[in-house]
Amino acid sequence: MKQLALYTAVVLATLGGAALVFSFPEAVIMFLISLAIAATIRPVLEALTQRGIPSGIAVLLTFLVIIVGMAGLVWSVSALLFKDIGLMGDNLSILYDRMWATWPHGSALQQTLIQQLPPPEELFTALAGEQGGALVSTLLGVTSSSFGILSQFFAALVLSIYWTADRIHFERMWLSILPVETRARWREVGRDVETALGGYIRSELAQSLMVGFLLGGGFTLMGMPYPTALALFAALAWLLPWVGGLLALVPILGVGVFIGFPMGIVAIIYTIAVLLVMELIIEPRIASRRQYSPWLTVILLMVMGDSLGLIGVILAPPLAAMIQITARRILQEGQATLTPSSEIQSARRIAQ
């Protein structure tokens, strides 16, 4: 019955969280990211304080390194990404001209398809006119949205400083609603959940960064076009459960088909090799093999993806993991609480 009550509570909490996401999406994003950041950097802070560094200075140093590192990473990746986007536009223009030069005299399928497309001069004129303005507006909207996400992240980073610097105060606040005799035990439960969640997030981030650097470096060395764009897409796709590896392969397969043999085949084989190494060798060494329920993750992916977009899809798996870690830890605590009483009853029966 206690397990049933616990599962019911988890479902109700998930539905309540979904309602909050729909009602206050930006506030929910900021709150979740701040908690995730605080849980992720906790071991670093503890290591610094154990070396004799005051806690306040350790917090400032840690967050300074995070901010500088994130700013440098975003700056360098953005510069390379814009370069890839410019090259992609030039290549698409050349490819379109080549299609109109060859397809009208090609196979029946090519002739049928090319008749449905505007000539190059009409297409470029349209892009330079109102349609081009709409395209620029769309790109500016995407850019502003990206900057909005980054601003939310840095705001959550500032908020996580308060979670981290005043951890004891916030613990006392939520523990004050519990009976006095159970507060110490539930404080340990909360810290265990934070430790498990931080380990999960650090593992996922480390794997994503490794995928990005390995693919970006490999594609650059082999002369693959658009190395940064392809590597960035693969790194973000790797954060998604189950289908991340397959999604990472889709644009690489597309580019590989166009550039042909042998570079395309080599790039595809290299990508598959990197993803297999990550899945079979790296991940078991840096991540726990604890399995999480796919159903809760799917529900959160649908809810948060619909309301928050890409960032909701990225936040859904760690949120599902946090809910399940919390439920398991509470269940373990409940079983540990019940064990002494059952042992006492058994001893009484034996005595009688």
N, C-alpha and C positions, 0 to 999 in steps of 0.2 A: 504493500500500500504506500509506503514511503517513496519507493521508486516511481510509482504512478503519480504521486503528488508532485514529485520533483520534475518529472517530464512535463506534467501539466503546467507547472510554474515556468519552465523553460519556454514552452510554446506561447504562453500568455505574455511573457517578457519579450519574446521575439515579435509578436503582433503589436505590443505596445511600442516597441522600438521602431517598427515599420510606420506606425501612425505618427511618431515624432519626426521620422525622416520626411514624410509627406508634408507635415505641418511646418517644420522649421529646418529645411535642408542645410542651409549654410551654418547655422548654429550647431547642428549635429555633426557636420563635417569637421568643424573646428574643434569641437569637444573630443571626438574620437581620435583625430590626428594628434591632439595634445596628449591624450592618455597614452597613445601608442609610442610617441616620442619619449615620454617619461619612462615607460617600461623598457624601451629599447636601450636607453643610455644608462640605466641604473647600474649595471656591472662596472662601467667605466668610472662612474662617480665613486662607487665603493672601493675600487682599486686605488683611486687617487687619495681618498681619505685614509686608507690603510697605510699609505706611504707618508702620512703625516701632514698632508696638505689640508688646510681648513676647508670645511664643506662649502662655504660661500665662494671661495676662490676656485675650488674644484668645479662648481657649477658654472661659474663664469668662463673658465678655461674650456670646459667641454662644449658649451654652447657657442663660444667664439670659434672653435675649430669646426663645428658643424656648419655655422653660417658661412665662414670663409670657404670651406670645402664645397658646400652646395653652390655658392655663387661662382666659384671657379669652374665647377663641373658644368653648370648651366651655360656659362659664358663660352667655354670651349666647345661644347656640343652644339650650341646654337650657331656659332660661326661656321663649323663644318657642315651643319645641317642646311643652312642657307646656301652654302656653296653647292651641295648636292641638289637642292631644289632648283637653283639656277641652271645647272647642267642638265637636269631632267627636262626642264622647259625647252632648252635648245635642242635636245635629242628628240623630243616629241615633235617639234616643228620640222626637223629634218626627216623624221620617219613619216610624217603626214605627207610631205612633198613627195617622198619616194613612193608611197602608196598610190598617189594620184598619177605618178609617172608610169607605174607598172601594172596596177590592178585593172585598169580599163582594157588591157590586152591580155589579161591572165585567164584563169579558169572561170567557169560559169558562176561559181560561188563568189569569187572576188569581184566579178563584174556586177553581180547583184548587190553586193554590200557597198561598193563604191558609189553606186547610183543613189544610195540613201544618205550619202555624206556631202556636205557643201564643198565646193572647190576651195583650195588653200587661200586664194585672195579674198573670197567671201568670208571665210572663217576668220581670217586675221582682221578684216574690216569690222566684223561683228564684235570681235574681242576688243578692238580699239574704241568701239562705240558704247552703247548703253549696256550691252551684255558684258563688255569688259569692265565697265564701272560696277556692275552687280557682282562680278567675280572678285574685283578688288575689295568691295565691301564685305563679301563673304570671308575673304582672307584676313581682312582687318578684324572681322568679328572673331575669327578663330584665334588670331593673335591676342586680342584683348581678353578673350576667354582664358587663354593660356596664362596671361599675366594675372588674371583674376585668381586662377588656381594657385599660382605661385604666391600671390599676396596672402591668400588664405592659409597657405602652408606656413609662411613666415609669421603670420598672426598666431597660428596654433603653436608655433615654436616658442614665441614669447609667452603664451599662456602656459605651456609645459614647464617653463622656468619656475612659475609659481607652484605648480604641482610638485616639482622636484625640490625646490628650496624649502617649502613649508610642508613637507610630507607628513610630519608628526601631527601638525594642526589639522590637516584634512582627515587623517585617520581618526583622530579623536572626534571629529564632527560626525562621521558616519557610524562610528562605534557607539556613540552616545545613545543611539536608538535601541541598542541591545542590552540585555540584562548584564549586570556588572560581572557576574561569575563567568560569562561566556566571552567577554570582550578580548581577552588575551588570545584565546583559541581562534576566534574569527579574524583577529588581526593577522595571525599566521596564515590563515586561509587566504586572505586578500593578498598577502605578500607572495604566497606560492603561486597564485593565479597571475600576478604581475610578472613573476620570474618566468613562468611558462610562456606567457604571451610575448614577453620581450625576446625570449629565445626563438620563438616561431618567426617573429618579424625580422630579427637579425639574420636568420637563415635565409628567408625569402629575399631580402635585400642583397645579401652577399651573392646568392645565386644569380639574381638579375644583373648585378654589376659584372660578375664574371662572364656571363653570356654576352653582354654588350661589349666588353673589352676584348674577349677572345674573337668574337665574330668581326668586330670593327677592325682590329689589328690584322686578322687573317685576310679579310677582304681587301684591305689597303695593300698588303704585301703582294697579293696575287693580281692586283690591278682591276679588281671588280668595280664596276660603276656604282655610284651611290652607296659607298660603304657605311657612312654614318647613319643615313636614313634606314638602311636595312638592319643594321645592328641595333639601333634604337627601337625599332619596331619589335624585333625579336626579344630584346630585354624586357620591354613592357608586356609583351605577350606571355613571356615565361612566368609572370606573376599570376596569370590566370590558371586555375586548377584544371587538370584533365586535358583541355584542348589547347593549352598554351603552346606546346611544342609544335602541334600541327599548324596553328595560326602563324607561328614564326616562320614556317617553311613556305607559306603561300607567296609572299612577294619575292622571295629568293628564287623560287621555282619560276615565277613569271619573268624576272630579269634573266635568269639562266637560260630560258628558252630563246629569248631575243639575242643574247650574245653568242649562243651556240657553243659548240664543242671547240676546245676542251675546257675553256674556263668555266662555262656554265655547269658542266658535270662535276668539275673539281669543287666549285663553290657549294653545290648541293651536297656532295659527299662530305665535305668539311663541316657543313652546318649540322648534318645528321650525326657526325662523329662527336661534335662538341655537345650537342643536346643529350646524346647517349651517355657520354662521360659525366655530364652534370647529373643525370638521372640515376645512373648505376653506381658511380664512384664518389662523386663530390657530395651529393645530397645525403647519402647515408652517414657520411663522416661528420657533417656539420648540422644535421637536423635529426630530430627524433622521429622514429618510425611509427609513432602513435597515429592511428587512423582517426580521421574526423568524419562525421556523418555527411555524406554528399547531399542529403535532402535539405538540411538546414542551409548549407552553402548555396544550393540552387535557389532556394526561396529568397535568400538575401541578395543573391546576384540579380534576380528579376526585380525585386523591390527597389534596391538601391541603384541598379542600372537604369531603371525607368525614371527615377526621380533625380538622380545626381549625375547620370551619364558615365563617362569613362572613369572618373575618380570614384564613383560609387561602386563600379565593377572591381576596381583595385582594392577598395576598402572592405568589400564584402567577405572575402576569404578570411582575413585576420579577425574580423568581427565574429564570424561563425566559429572560428577556433576559440576566441575568448569566451563565447557563450558556453561552448562544450567543455572547455577547461574548467570554467566556474562550476558547471553542473556536476562534473565528475568529482571535483574537490569537495563540493558540498555533500555529495553522496558518500564519499569516503569519510567525511567528518561525521555524518549521521550514523554510519555503520560503526565507527569507532566509539561513538557515544552510546550506542545500543549494546555493544559487546560486554562491558562490565556488568550491566544489569542482568544480561542473560547468563553470564557466568555465576553471578550470585544466586539466581534462581536454580541453576543446576546444582550448585553446592548445597542449597537448602534441601532439594529433593534427595540428594545422596545422604545427607544427615538424617532425614526422616526415615 
